[in-house]
Amino acid sequence: MILDSHRYEAARQARDARFDGRFFVGVLTTGIYCRPVCPVRIPRQENVRLYPSAAAAAEAGFRPCLRCRPEVSPGTPAWLGSSFTVSRALQLIEQGVMDGGSVELLASRLGIGTRQLTRLFKRNLGASPISVAQTRRLHFAKQLIDETTLPMSDICFAAGFGSIRRFNDLFKSTYGRTPRQLRLGGRKPVKNGGEIKITLAYRPPFDWRGMLQFLALRATAGVEEVSDTGYFRTISIEGVTGEFGLVFSATDPRAELTIDFPDTRQLLNIVEQVRQLFDLKADSVEIEAQLSEDPLLAILVGKYPGLRVPGCWDGFEIAVRAIVGQQVSVKAASTLVGRITARHGLTYQSGSGNNNTLIRVFPDTQILVNADLSGLGIPGRKIAAIHAVASAVVASELRFDGSQTIEEFIRRICQIKGIGEWTAQYIALRALRDPNAFPHGDLILQRSAGAPGKALTASQLLSRADSWQPWRAYSVLLLWRHYQQTH
């Protein structure tokens, strides 16, 4: 059960979309659990129980609602008020670490004991790690059944199930129907290949136009393309290449994700990375309420509501960009990264033929660890830093998957000559998805947070930002946006 029940009960009665995914409603009279925005008649308060996650509702014995479809909710922002260990664990679960069902493996990747991890999950999510992972697989499979024409065998393995028998048994026990019986409209399955389209939801407000503008300024030619309503890029997973595009609806809090990737087993991984790239699970209302306690940020929140922190597709790619971007303009950094990609990136040809501008795949660590980067306009010290980061990633001394603590990652990457605190914090902000990352040495932040015409020092800014924790990364986007609009 969730703690702030009065607040959530009011949101349930109002069908407040801002709370969609933040909690789920178990209905005692029907035995189902719903999103707070479910369109059916609102049950009486004494007939419901409120849960902090879908997995918690499932553990309590409720089954998913077929009307409001909990699987398409924006996702639970589990890091809200929880330890960052839980957030790191969820990142690893989203990457498939728990697809084998081993809590021990997940705990070992985090450097903590199994019992401690289970206690953290119970306290923050109301469910065990195994239940959270199973609910994640079940929900994704249900969405693929409803929204695609993929064969059931493809859906089974795309959602991370180890066997078709397990897949069928779980659906029967959860929904009382087989996967085939749940498929709507009698659509005929298609073979592997071709585009997959699914819907991704988010909690309003979300300034996705501002997000697209941020990404457009930093887009790498040949790898990324940004339009007024969407983002498109090439990707590579385990040596297999493909692409995706995310286009936002102008009227509803949702976006359509199109994936063109030959290995359907990677679909869930791709979807979760896109969610992180666009920070789709964030709760802007909660974050902005705390930041608004500072008079300066209150003004900026009013001007720019719904700002999110842009993530990335690949952590190493962002690290390279951060290195070449030191002490140069955003435009110059994009040009330099484009030159690296043009020389060392794999040639790509769109399978759909819909986007002829996507012609390169960003080179991975194995390619850049010893790559010749001379003659591209990149100083030698930056080239050395890129090689060193690539070597550290290949040796697993640096990991972008959330298995290292933020402190450990920053300590290790700052040992590389040419990488300081600003670069490390920027990488943590975008690649590690640390909501509290704060590059306090950034001159634009120091100017934006100071009085007109007077910049704060780095130490003064750090002190000023103490009350902005644990959402300092969001304050960074607010201050950057403010500076961009006023200069």
C-alpha positions, 0 to 999 in steps of 0.5 A: 500500500502507498503512504500518501493515500489521501493525495492519491485518492484525490488523484484517482477520483479526478482521473488525474493524468499527472498521476498515471503510472505513479500508482495503481488501483486494486479493485476488491470487487473485481480482482483487477488492478487499473491505472488511475485514469481508467475510464470505467465507473470509479469504484468506491474508496472502501472497495479499492487498495492503492499500490506504488507499482503494478508489480505490487498490485500483481503480488497482492493478487490482482490481475491487469485491467483489459480496459485501461491497459496498465501496460501502456502507462508512462511507467512508475518513476520509482526513483521518486523519493527512493534510493539511487540503488533502486534506480540503478537496479531498475536500469539493469532490469530494463537491460534484461539482467533479470530475464534469467530470473536471478536476483543474486546476479542483479544484487552482485552487479550492484555490489550489495546483498540479495536480502538488502536488495529485496528489502529496498524493492519492497520498501520503494516498490512494494514488490520483489525484484522477481515480480518487478521483472516479471510484470515488466515482461508481461506488460511488454508482451501484452502491448506487443500482442495488442499493437503489433502483428508479430508472431507469438513466438517472436513476442515471447522472446522479445519480452524476455521469456525463456520459453513459450510454455512459460509465456503461455502459462503466465498469460493464462494465470494472469488474464485467464486467456491465452496470448492468442485469445487476447489478440484484438481484431483477429490480425494475422501475424507477420514474419520477422522483418519490417517496422514495428510500431508501438505507443509510448505514453508520458505524464504531462506536462512534457515540453517535448518540443524543447527536448527536440530542440536540444537534440537537434542542436547536438545531432550527429550528421548521418546518425541522427535526424530531428524534425519539428515533431520527431527524432530519428537515428541509427542504432547498433546492438551486438553488431546488428544495425537498425534504426528507430523514430519517435514522433510526438502527438500534438494533442495527446500525451503519447508518441509513436515509436517505429522500430526497424531492427532485424532482431526482435529479441532486442525490442524491449531493450530498444523501447526502454532505451528510448524511454530513458533517452526522452526521460518519459518516466519522469514526474515533472509535477513533483520535480518542479514543485520542489525546485519551485521552492527556490525563487529563481527556479520558480520563475523558470518553472513557470516559463518552461514547464515540463522540461526533462533531462535528455538522455542518450542512446549510448553512453560511450557516444555521449562521453566522446561528445563531452570530450570533444565539446570541451571549450568549444561551441555546441555547433563545433562539437557536433561538427567534430563528432560528425567527422569522427563518424564519417571516418570510422562509423559503419555505413548504413542503408535504411531498410524502410527507405523512409529516411535517406539521411540516416547513413552512418552508425556511430563507431563503438569502443572497439573501433575507436580504441585505436582509431586514427583521429588525426586531421579532424581538427581534434586536439591531441589531448582530446584524442588521447582522452577518447582512446583512454575512455574507450580502453576503460570501457573495453576493460570494463573499468568504466560501465554505462549500464548503471552497475557502477555507483555515480561516485565510483564512475566519476572517480574512475573517469576523472583519473583519465587525463583530460577529463575533469569534473564538468565532463564527468558530471555532464556524462553522468547527467545524460548517460547515467541518468543521474537526476542529481548530476550537476556540472557546477563548473559550467560558466552558463550555469554560473551566469544564469544562477547569478544576479543580472550581469554577475556570475556566481563562482563554482563554489557559490553555485554548488552551495546555492544548489544544495536545496535543489537536490535530488533534482539538480539535473533538471535545474541544469536544463532550466538554467541552460534554457533560460540562458539560451532564451535571454542571450 
